[in-house]
Amino acid sequence: MLLRNNQLISTIDISISLAFYRDCLGFSVIQADEDCGIASRDDTKIFLWKCEPMIDPQPTSCTIFVSEIDALYQEMKEANVIHPNGPLADQPWGVREFSILDIDGNLIRFGQLITGVQKKNEPRLSNRTDRGDPRLNFREDVSGVLFTAGRLPRYGRPFLVHRK
C-alpha cells in the first residue's frame, strides 16, 4: 500500500512517537534509541530525530504516496487519526489525499495520483539553461512561475526553489 518514501520528522520524545506510529498507523519499529528512531511500513520509512521544543522549528509536514488510498483511509479512520480538515478528497492538482497529525503535530498527507485527470496549469519541463546551473531541472507553469529543482552539492539533499 505505501510506496517507496523516506521521511525525516522531528519529535520531542522518540519512544512516544514510535509507539504512535506502531499502534495507530501500523508501522513496525526498526530502531529506537535516545536520539533517533526508525519506523517502517510496506516500502516507507519514517526517520524520527529528537529535538528540543524551545530550540527547533515548529512541526512540519510530508506526503507519503500510496497505491490503495481508499483502503488506507478506512484503516486510519478506524484508528481515529484523520485530521478534521483533512478528509479524503480529490485535489485539483491530480492527487486523491487525506491528512493526519502525528503525536508531535507533524502533518502527514497520504496521497495517490489520480490517473486520467487533466491537471490545470500542469508544469512542463523546460530545458533552458539560461537561468543558472545547467545541471538543474526547470519547470514553468502557464503563469510563468519558475520552479528550480536540484540537489545541494555538499549534502546531496534535494531542494525546490519557487520564484517569478
C-alpha positions as CSV (number, residue, x, y, z in Angstrom):
1,M,0.0,0.0,0.0
2,L,2.6,2.6,1.0
3,L,5.1,3.3,-1.8
4,R,8.8,4.0,-1.5
5,N,9.1,7.0,0.7
6,N,11.7,8.1,3.3
7,Q,10.6,10.9,5.6
8,L,12.6,12.7,8.3
9,I,10.3,14.0,11.1
10,S,11.2,15.8,14.3
11,T,9.9,14.7,17.7
12,I,10.3,15.6,21.3
13,D,10.1,12.0,22.6
14,I,11.3,9.2,20.4
15,S,9.6,6.4,22.4
16,I,6.2,8.0,22.5
17,S,6.3,8.9,18.8
18,L,7.4,5.4,17.8
19,A,4.5,4.0,19.9
20,F,2.1,6.2,18.0
21,Y,3.4,5.1,14.6
22,R,3.3,1.5,15.7
23,D,0.0,1.4,17.5
24,C,-2.0,4.0,15.5
25,L,-0.5,3.9,12.0
26,G,0.5,0.2,11.7
27,F,4.3,0.8,11.3
28,S,6.9,-1.6,12.7
29,V,9.7,-0.2,14.8
30,I,13.1,-0.9,13.3
31,Q,15.3,1.2,15.5
32,A,14.8,3.0,18.8
33,D,17.4,4.8,20.8
34,E,17.7,8.1,22.7
35,D,18.3,10.5,19.7
36,C,16.6,8.8,16.8
37,G,14.2,6.1,15.7
38,I,13.0,4.4,12.5
39,A,9.5,3.1,11.8
40,S,8.7,1.2,8.6
41,R,5.6,0.1,6.8
42,D,5.5,-1.5,3.4
43,D,8.1,0.4,1.4
44,T,8.1,3.5,3.6
45,K,10.4,4.5,6.4
46,I,9.9,7.3,8.9
47,F,13.1,8.6,10.4
48,L,12.4,10.4,13.8
49,W,15.0,12.6,15.3
50,K,14.9,14.1,18.8
51,C,14.6,17.9,19.0
52,E,14.4,20.4,21.8
53,P,11.0,22.0,22.0
54,M,12.3,25.6,22.5
55,I,15.1,25.5,20.0
56,D,14.0,23.6,16.9
57,P,11.4,24.7,14.4
58,Q,7.7,24.1,14.7
59,P,6.1,20.8,13.4
60,T,6.4,20.3,9.6
61,S,4.7,18.2,7.0
62,C,5.4,15.5,4.5
63,T,3.5,13.5,1.9
64,I,3.6,9.7,1.6
65,F,2.3,8.3,-1.7
66,V,0.3,5.1,-1.6
67,S,-1.3,2.7,-4.1
68,E,-4.6,1.9,-2.3
69,I,-5.7,5.2,-0.8
70,D,-9.3,4.3,-0.1
71,A,-8.4,1.2,2.0
72,L,-5.7,3.1,3.9
73,Y,-8.2,5.9,4.6
74,Q,-10.7,3.4,6.1
75,E,-7.9,2.0,8.2
76,M,-6.8,5.4,9.5
77,K,-10.4,6.4,10.0
78,E,-11.0,3.4,12.3
79,A,-7.8,4.3,14.2
80,N,-9.4,7.8,14.7
81,V,-6.3,9.7,13.4
82,I,-7.8,11.7,10.5
83,H,-7.2,15.4,10.7
84,P,-10.5,17.3,11.0
85,N,-9.6,19.4,8.0
86,G,-8.0,16.6,6.0
87,P,-10.7,14.1,4.9
88,L,-10.2,12.0,1.8
89,A,-10.7,14.2,-1.3
90,D,-9.7,14.6,-4.9
91,Q,-7.4,17.6,-5.2
92,P,-7.2,19.9,-8.2
93,W,-3.5,19.1,-8.6
94,G,-4.4,15.5,-9.5
95,V,-3.9,13.7,-6.2
96,R,-6.5,11.9,-4.0
97,E,-5.3,12.5,-0.5
98,F,-6.1,12.8,3.2
99,S,-4.2,14.2,6.2
100,I,-3.4,13.1,9.8
101,L,-1.4,14.8,12.6
102,D,1.1,12.7,14.4
103,I,1.6,13.0,18.2
104,D,4.0,15.9,17.8
105,G,1.8,17.9,15.5
106,N,3.5,17.0,12.2
107,L,1.1,16.9,9.3
108,I,1.3,13.7,7.3
109,R,-0.6,13.6,4.0
110,F,-1.2,10.3,2.3
111,G,-1.8,10.6,-1.4
112,Q,-2.4,8.7,-4.6
113,L,-2.1,10.1,-8.1
114,I,-5.3,10.2,-10.0
115,T,-4.9,8.7,-13.4
116,G,-6.6,10.1,-16.5
117,V,-7.2,13.5,-14.9
118,Q,-6.1,16.7,-16.8
119,K,-4.5,18.9,-14.3
120,K,-4.9,22.7,-14.6
121,N,-1.7,24.6,-15.0
122,E,0.4,21.4,-15.1
123,P,4.1,22.3,-15.0
124,R,6.0,21.4,-18.2
125,L,9.7,20.7,-18.5
126,S,11.9,23.4,-19.8
127,N,15.5,22.6,-20.9
128,R,16.5,26.2,-20.7
129,T,20.0,26.7,-19.2
130,D,20.0,30.5,-19.3
131,R,18.7,30.7,-15.7
132,G,21.8,29.3,-14.0
133,D,23.3,25.9,-13.5
134,P,22.5,23.6,-16.5
135,R,22.5,20.5,-14.1
136,L,19.3,21.8,-12.5
137,N,15.8,20.9,-13.8
138,F,13.5,23.8,-14.5
139,R,9.7,23.7,-14.6
140,E,7.5,26.5,-15.6
141,D,3.7,26.7,-15.3
142,V,1.5,28.7,-17.6
143,S,1.6,31.7,-15.3
144,G,5.4,31.9,-15.8
145,V,6.3,30.8,-12.3
146,L,9.6,29.0,-12.3
147,F,10.4,26.1,-10.1
148,T,14.1,25.0,-9.8
149,A,14.8,21.5,-8.6
150,G,18.1,20.0,-7.9
151,R,20.4,18.7,-5.3
152,L,22.5,20.6,-2.8
153,P,26.1,20.0,-3.8
154,R,27.5,19.4,-0.4
155,Y,24.9,17.1,1.1
156,G,23.1,15.7,-2.0
157,R,19.7,16.7,-0.5
158,P,17.0,17.7,-2.9
159,F,15.7,21.3,-3.0
160,L,12.9,23.2,-4.6
161,V,13.0,27.0,-5.2
162,H,9.9,28.9,-6.3
163,R,10.4,32.2,-8.0
164,K,8.8,34.5,-10.5
